[in-house]
Amino acid sequence: PAFGRLFPCPNPECPKGNALKQEAIQRRYKSVGLLEDYRDLTFATFDSLPLEEMTGKLLARYAMGLFVDYHAGGRWFSEVDIYEAMGVPAPPGASRHLKNSIVLCGEPGTGKTGLVAATINQELKLKRPALYIRMMDVIKDIQDSYGREEHPTTKDVISGFQNAALLAIDEMTIHNDRATDRLEKAEDIIRYRMGRQLPTIITTNHTQEAFVKAWGIRTADILDAKAHWIELTGLPLRKYNRTIT
């Protein structure tokens, strides 16, 4: 189907082909939500928030900072490392298990996407490839490719998410009652990435328990094993206008 047209080398071991694919994906999703609306957000802007607004979010802030620092050298970090970065003693029972991915959970508006934005912006500033996309757009892109014979096929689309150097999936909170296809595709992407130790960031409004019910035990189990789950609490950071009455 691609005869006569240029396309990235399909060999999954080809560095240049993979780099070209990542560049194409990055161009495509550059303007999706996060990078368009939050392109000026940094860790410094988060740190400038009033103390009362930062309460309940500091653990996540330092975890994302470590994520960027450790990602540079392909290193992993533990829960104890996060507390040490904050400059406070780790609580009894804090895990020393090393992980390279993060799930940010919490109520809407508590700053999950903002911290992801700061992380992605820092990665791009350091000229590292990164891909941000909302979960509903992941599913839509895959489903839109069904039956397509030309490049990119469904396999190509899924592979783009599976092999992204850094993948941030935002709003993994859509309900999946009877949506078997969504469950399978999410599992395909996440289990592939976790199995190959590719750094991944996920945000969700679900608690860990609710996440299992929404996305299935197989997806939840691999995230529990490979990603730090960090809850954001406290005041909402989104500023909503009041209804005028």
Contacts in CASP RR format, 6 or more apart in sequence:
PFRMAT RR
TARGET T0000
AUTHOR 0000-0000-0000
METHOD contacts of the structure
MODEL  1
PAFGRLFPCPNPECPKGNALKQEAIQRRYKSVGLLEDYRDLTFATFDSLP
LEEMTGKLLARYAMGLFVDYHAGGRWFSEVDIYEAMGVPAPPGASRHLKN
SIVLCGEPGTGKTGLVAATINQELKLKRPALYIRMMDVIKDIQDSYGREE
HPTTKDVISGFQNAALLAIDEMTIHNDRATDRLEKAEDIIRYRMGRQLPT
IITTNHTQEAFVKAWGIRTADILDAKAHWIELTGLPLRKYNRTIT
1 149 0 8 1.000
1 150 0 8 1.000
1 151 0 8 1.000
2 150 0 8 1.000
2 151 0 8 1.000
5 151 0 8 1.000
7 151 0 8 1.000
8 17 0 8 1.000
8 18 0 8 1.000
8 20 0 8 1.000
8 21 0 8 1.000
8 24 0 8 1.000
9 16 0 8 1.000
9 17 0 8 1.000
9 20 0 8 1.000
11 17 0 8 1.000
12 18 0 8 1.000
12 159 0 8 1.000
12 163 0 8 1.000
18 163 0 8 1.000
19 129 0 8 1.000
21 160 0 8 1.000
21 163 0 8 1.000
22 129 0 8 1.000
22 131 0 8 1.000
22 164 0 8 1.000
22 165 0 8 1.000
23 129 0 8 1.000
25 131 0 8 1.000
25 160 0 8 1.000
25 164 0 8 1.000
26 129 0 8 1.000
26 130 0 8 1.000
26 131 0 8 1.000
29 35 0 8 1.000
29 131 0 8 1.000
29 132 0 8 1.000
29 133 0 8 1.000
30 36 0 8 1.000
32 132 0 8 1.000
32 133 0 8 1.000
32 134 0 8 1.000
32 137 0 8 1.000
33 132 0 8 1.000
33 134 0 8 1.000
34 113 0 8 1.000
34 116 0 8 1.000
34 117 0 8 1.000
34 120 0 8 1.000
34 132 0 8 1.000
34 168 0 8 1.000
34 170 0 8 1.000
35 117 0 8 1.000
35 120 0 8 1.000
35 121 0 8 1.000
35 132 0 8 1.000
38 113 0 8 1.000
38 114 0 8 1.000
38 117 0 8 1.000
38 121 0 8 1.000
39 117 0 8 1.000
39 121 0 8 1.000
40 121 0 8 1.000
41 114 0 8 1.000
41 117 0 8 1.000
41 118 0 8 1.000
41 121 0 8 1.000
42 118 0 8 1.000
42 121 0 8 1.000
42 122 0 8 1.000
43 61 0 8 1.000
43 64 0 8 1.000
43 65 0 8 1.000
43 118 0 8 1.000
43 122 0 8 1.000
45 118 0 8 1.000
46 54 0 8 1.000
46 61 0 8 1.000
46 114 0 8 1.000
46 115 0 8 1.000
46 118 0 8 1.000
47 54 0 8 1.000
47 61 0 8 1.000
49 237 0 8 1.000
52 235 0 8 1.000
53 235 0 8 1.000
53 237 0 8 1.000
54 61 0 8 1.000
55 234 0 8 1.000
55 235 0 8 1.000
56 232 0 8 1.000
56 233 0 8 1.000
56 234 0 8 1.000
57 110 0 8 1.000
57 111 0 8 1.000
57 115 0 8 1.000
57 232 0 8 1.000
57 233 0 8 1.000
57 234 0 8 1.000
58 86 0 8 1.000
59 82 0 8 1.000
59 83 0 8 1.000
59 86 0 8 1.000
59 230 0 8 1.000
60 104 0 8 1.000
60 112 0 8 1.000
60 115 0 8 1.000
60 230 0 8 1.000
60 231 0 8 1.000
60 232 0 8 1.000
61 115 0 8 1.000
62 82 0 8 1.000
62 85 0 8 1.000
62 86 0 8 1.000
63 82 0 8 1.000
63 102 0 8 1.000
63 228 0 8 1.000
63 230 0 8 1.000
64 102 0 8 1.000
64 115 0 8 1.000
64 116 0 8 1.000
64 118 0 8 1.000
64 119 0 8 1.000
64 201 0 8 1.000
65 85 0 8 1.000
65 119 0 8 1.000
65 122 0 8 1.000
66 77 0 8 1.000
66 81 0 8 1.000
66 82 0 8 1.000
66 85 0 8 1.000
67 77 0 8 1.000
67 100 0 8 1.000
67 102 0 8 1.000
67 119 0 8 1.000
67 199 0 8 1.000
67 201 0 8 1.000
68 119 0 8 1.000
68 122 0 8 1.000
68 123 0 8 1.000
68 126 0 8 1.000
70 76 0 8 1.000
70 77 0 8 1.000
70 100 0 8 1.000
71 100 0 8 1.000
71 123 0 8 1.000
71 128 0 8 1.000
71 166 0 8 1.000
71 199 0 8 1.000
72 126 0 8 1.000
72 128 0 8 1.000
74 100 0 8 1.000
75 100 0 8 1.000
76 98 0 8 1.000
76 99 0 8 1.000
76 100 0 8 1.000
77 98 0 8 1.000
77 99 0 8 1.000
77 100 0 8 1.000
78 94 0 8 1.000
78 95 0 8 1.000
78 96 0 8 1.000
78 97 0 8 1.000
78 98 0 8 1.000
78 99 0 8 1.000
79 90 0 8 1.000
79 94 0 8 1.000
79 95 0 8 1.000
79 96 0 8 1.000
79 97 0 8 1.000
79 228 0 8 1.000
80 90 0 8 1.000
80 94 0 8 1.000
80 95 0 8 1.000
80 96 0 8 1.000
82 228 0 8 1.000
83 89 0 8 1.000
83 90 0 8 1.000
83 91 0 8 1.000
83 94 0 8 1.000
84 90 0 8 1.000
99 226 0 8 1.000
99 227 0 8 1.000
99 228 0 8 1.000
100 197 0 8 1.000
100 199 0 8 1.000
100 226 0 8 1.000
101 193 0 8 1.000
101 194 0 8 1.000
101 199 0 8 1.000
101 200 0 8 1.000
101 201 0 8 1.000
101 202 0 8 1.000
101 223 0 8 1.000
101 226 0 8 1.000
101 227 0 8 1.000
101 228 0 8 1.000
102 200 0 8 1.000
102 201 0 8 1.000
102 202 0 8 1.000
102 227 0 8 1.000
102 228 0 8 1.000
102 230 0 8 1.000
103 201 0 8 1.000
103 202 0 8 1.000
103 203 0 8 1.000
103 204 0 8 1.000
103 223 0 8 1.000
103 227 0 8 1.000
103 228 0 8 1.000
103 229 0 8 1.000
103 230 0 8 1.000
104 112 0 8 1.000
104 115 0 8 1.000
104 116 0 8 1.000
104 201 0 8 1.000
104 202 0 8 1.000
104 203 0 8 1.000
104 204 0 8 1.000
104 230 0 8 1.000
104 232 0 8 1.000
105 112 0 8 1.000
105 203 0 8 1.000
105 204 0 8 1.000
105 205 0 8 1.000
105 206 0 8 1.000
105 207 0 8 1.000
105 208 0 8 1.000
105 211 0 8 1.000
105 229 0 8 1.000
105 230 0 8 1.000
105 231 0 8 1.000
105 232 0 8 1.000
106 112 0 8 1.000
106 204 0 8 1.000
106 205 0 8 1.000
106 207 0 8 1.000
106 231 0 8 1.000
106 232 0 8 1.000
106 233 0 8 1.000
107 205 0 8 1.000
107 232 0 8 1.000
107 233 0 8 1.000
107 236 0 8 1.000
108 205 0 8 1.000
108 236 0 8 1.000
108 238 0 8 1.000
109 236 0 8 1.000
109 237 0 8 1.000
109 238 0 8 1.000
110 232 0 8 1.000
110 233 0 8 1.000
110 234 0 8 1.000
110 235 0 8 1.000
110 236 0 8 1.000
110 237 0 8 1.000
111 232 0 8 1.000
111 237 0 8 1.000
112 170 0 8 1.000
112 203 0 8 1.000
112 232 0 8 1.000
113 170 0 8 1.000
113 171 0 8 1.000
113 203 0 8 1.000
114 237 0 8 1.000
115 232 0 8 1.000
116 132 0 8 1.000
116 168 0 8 1.000
116 170 0 8 1.000
116 201 0 8 1.000
116 203 0 8 1.000
119 168 0 8 1.000
119 201 0 8 1.000
120 130 0 8 1.000
120 132 0 8 1.000
120 168 0 8 1.000
123 129 0 8 1.000
123 130 0 8 1.000
123 166 0 8 1.000
124 130 0 8 1.000
128 165 0 8 1.000
128 166 0 8 1.000
129 164 0 8 1.000
129 165 0 8 1.000
129 166 0 8 1.000
130 164 0 8 1.000
130 165 0 8 1.000
130 166 0 8 1.000
130 167 0 8 1.000
130 168 0 8 1.000
131 161 0 8 1.000
131 164 0 8 1.000
131 165 0 8 1.000
131 166 0 8 1.000
131 167 0 8 1.000
131 168 0 8 1.000
132 168 0 8 1.000
132 170 0 8 1.000
133 141 0 8 1.000
133 161 0 8 1.000
133 167 0 8 1.000
133 168 0 8 1.000
133 169 0 8 1.000
133 170 0 8 1.000
134 169 0 8 1.000
134 170 0 8 1.000
134 171 0 8 1.000
135 169 0 8 1.000
135 170 0 8 1.000
135 171 0 8 1.000
135 172 0 8 1.000
135 173 0 8 1.000
135 174 0 8 1.000
135 186 0 8 1.000
136 171 0 8 1.000
136 174 0 8 1.000
138 161 0 8 1.000
138 169 0 8 1.000
138 185 0 8 1.000
138 186 0 8 1.000
138 189 0 8 1.000
139 174 0 8 1.000
139 181 0 8 1.000
139 182 0 8 1.000
139 185 0 8 1.000
139 186 0 8 1.000
141 157 0 8 1.000
142 154 0 8 1.000
142 157 0 8 1.000
142 158 0 8 1.000
142 185 0 8 1.000
143 181 0 8 1.000
145 152 0 8 1.000
145 153 0 8 1.000
145 154 0 8 1.000
145 156 0 8 1.000
145 157 0 8 1.000
146 154 0 8 1.000
147 154 0 8 1.000
148 154 0 8 1.000
158 185 0 8 1.000
158 188 0 8 1.000
158 189 0 8 1.000
161 167 0 8 1.000
161 189 0 8 1.000
162 188 0 8 1.000
162 189 0 8 1.000
162 192 0 8 1.000
162 193 0 8 1.000
163 198 0 8 1.000
164 198 0 8 1.000
165 198 0 8 1.000
165 199 0 8 1.000
166 198 0 8 1.000
166 199 0 8 1.000
166 200 0 8 1.000
166 201 0 8 1.000
167 189 0 8 1.000
167 193 0 8 1.000
167 198 0 8 1.000
167 199 0 8 1.000
167 200 0 8 1.000
167 201 0 8 1.000
168 200 0 8 1.000
168 201 0 8 1.000
168 202 0 8 1.000
168 203 0 8 1.000
169 200 0 8 1.000
169 201 0 8 1.000
169 202 0 8 1.000
169 203 0 8 1.000
170 202 0 8 1.000
170 203 0 8 1.000
171 203 0 8 1.000
171 204 0 8 1.000
171 205 0 8 1.000
172 186 0 8 1.000
172 202 0 8 1.000
172 203 0 8 1.000
172 204 0 8 1.000
172 206 0 8 1.000
172 211 0 8 1.000
172 215 0 8 1.000
173 204 0 8 1.000
173 205 0 8 1.000
173 206 0 8 1.000
173 214 0 8 1.000
174 182 0 8 1.000
175 214 0 8 1.000
176 182 0 8 1.000
176 183 0 8 1.000
176 214 0 8 1.000
176 215 0 8 1.000
183 215 0 8 1.000
183 216 0 8 1.000
183 219 0 8 1.000
186 215 0 8 1.000
186 219 0 8 1.000
187 215 0 8 1.000
187 216 0 8 1.000
187 218 0 8 1.000
187 219 0 8 1.000
190 200 0 8 1.000
190 202 0 8 1.000
190 219 0 8 1.000
190 222 0 8 1.000
190 223 0 8 1.000
191 218 0 8 1.000
191 219 0 8 1.000
191 222 0 8 1.000
193 200 0 8 1.000
194 200 0 8 1.000
194 222 0 8 1.000
194 223 0 8 1.000
194 225 0 8 1.000
194 226 0 8 1.000
194 227 0 8 1.000
195 222 0 8 1.000
195 226 0 8 1.000
197 226 0 8 1.000
200 227 0 8 1.000
202 223 0 8 1.000
202 227 0 8 1.000
204 211 0 8 1.000
206 214 0 8 1.000
207 231 0 8 1.000
208 220 0 8 1.000
208 224 0 8 1.000
208 229 0 8 1.000
211 220 0 8 1.000
211 223 0 8 1.000
212 220 0 8 1.000
223 229 0 8 1.000
END
